[in-house]
Amino acid sequence: MKFFPLAGALLIGAWMSAWADDGNPLSDPLKPLPEEKHFASLRQLSFGGINAEAYFSPDGKRLIFQAQREGDKADQVYALDVETGKTERLSRGDGRCTCAWYLADGRYLFSSTHHHGVEPPALPDRSKGYVWPLYATYDIFLADPKTGALTQLTDNDGYDAEATGSPDGKRIVFTSHREKGIWLYTMRLDGTDLRRVEHRWGYVGGPVYSPDGEWLVYRAYYPANEERSNHLASMLEERVLRPKGMDLEIYVARPDGSEERAVTKNGKINFAPAFHPDGKRIVYSSNLDAGHPGQYSLYLIGSDGQGMERVSFHGGFDGFPCFSPDGKRLAFISDRNSKPHELNVFVAEWKDP
């Protein structure tokens, strides 16, 4: 296994000085839909643009996410205060950023292309449908807001992103395009001890640890026949993914890849899974009950694949759910209460009916 050594830590006070963006005041509480029994209340925390992948800080007071706002050439890393809605940009503004995640000690991970140039990589041609690019220039960085240090953890000629941390703060897990496939890997926070999470060849991504660190939950597409395998291989060669026709299921496995099992088996697109703090349930997004293309709802299911229930009933997009550490709130991304082509950050007060 080829290992890409840790790049030197870069002191970059300008990155961590934070770009203030007070934005709009918090909205009045929104009324959840009658079927949304798990939502005691609902608030919108961002207003306008494309905001995605909002994840809680260890104390549950902040959310870190990616967004493209006025002045940004591409997605950058932002953080907001859950109580006030005050937002600040954490990244410098160069390149394209994605997949930010708070670690247990307050540092955070994100992927970026900034070290390859100020300009972001070009978006793919979507004239024939949705395409998700696997930018080869994405690498994973570790940022320390206290010291202003930015450490590059990967240096791979392939997509390295979707990194999240273990509960004990000792390791991270991420998705990488290397070794002729898309695989999950874990490594220490200094970039050493790279280990591949063993699983079948296919497309695997979005890994998140269980609260006790004993399991990983992720999405996976394992081609059922040679034709599908060849199609996936051609997409990886092109460094893009076209989700249409890919049945993405939710899986759990040990951090080394052992004891892998499917949690969903519905043949739809299921993605963005995350554990409830009780470690027994998983929240995720799916088009299982979609009435039209682009409709995704939130679902809850036992880690054993039992007791699935639908959580959100909005007629558009609800995705990227994440529980606060105490389980009292659920953050997610939605186009509800928004203008066309907008995605915003929402937080619901969670209840178990």
C-alpha positions, 0 to 999 in steps of 0.5 A: 500500500502506497502511503503519502506522508504528512505534509508540513504544518502551515501557520496561516493566521489569515485563515483562522481570523474568521471572516464575519458574516452576520447574515440575516437574523434568525427566523421565527420558529417554523411549524413542522408538518403534521406528519413530522412527529419527531420535530417539536419545533423547527428553525431556519439558520441560513437564508439563501444560496447553497448551504450543505453538510452542516455538522455539530461541534462537540458542545452542540453550540455551533455547526460547521458546513460548506456554502458558496456565498457572495464573493465566493468563487466556490464552496468554502467552509463556514460555521454558525452559532446555533442560538444566534445564527451568526455566521463566519467564514473559516476558510480563506476563499481560495480553491474549492472546499467540502466536507468539514467536520469538528473533532472532539477537541475543537479542531476541524477537518475539511477537504480543499483544492486551495493548495493547487491554486487560487481558482477552483476546479471547473464544475462538470457538464451536467447537461445530460443529468446530475454528475458528482465530480471526484476532483483529484485535487481534493486533499484533507486538512486539519485546522486548529482554531487556537493556534492558526495551524493548518496541516495537510494530511493527504497528498494523493493524486485522487479524491480525498474527502468526507473525513470524520473523526472517531469519538476518542479523537485518535483517528479519522476515517475518510473516502479516497479514490486510489488503488483502482477504486473508491475505498474507506481509509482510517489514519491517525490525526497526524496522517500516519498509520494509514489503513484501508477499511476492507470491503468489496470493490464498489463505490463507498463513502460518507463514513461516520463512527458510532458514538462508542467508536466500535462501528462505521456507518456509510453508503455503498454501491456494490455492482451486481453484475459485470455490466454495472462493474464496468460502468462504475470503472469507467466513471472512476476512470473519468473521475465522476459519478452519475448517481442515476441507476446506482442503488446506494444502500446504508451499511455498517461495519467495524472500523477494519471493515469486518462484520459488514452488513446492509442496513437498508435493502430498498434499491433506492438512493440512500445516503448521509447516514449518522448515528443517534447518540444512543448508538442504536439508531441511524438517521439518513436521507433517501428517495424511497418515497419520492414522488418526483426526481429530486425529492429526498426525505429523512428516515430513522432505522435501527442499526440492525435494519429494523424499525424503519420510519420516515421522519420528514415529509417535505415535498422537496429535498431534506438531507445530510441529517446530524444529531447534536451530541446530546440528541436533543437537536437534529440539523439537516439541509432542506429546500423548504421555505426557500427560493428555487435552487436554494438549500438552507440549514435547519435545526429541529428540536428532537422528540421521540413520540 
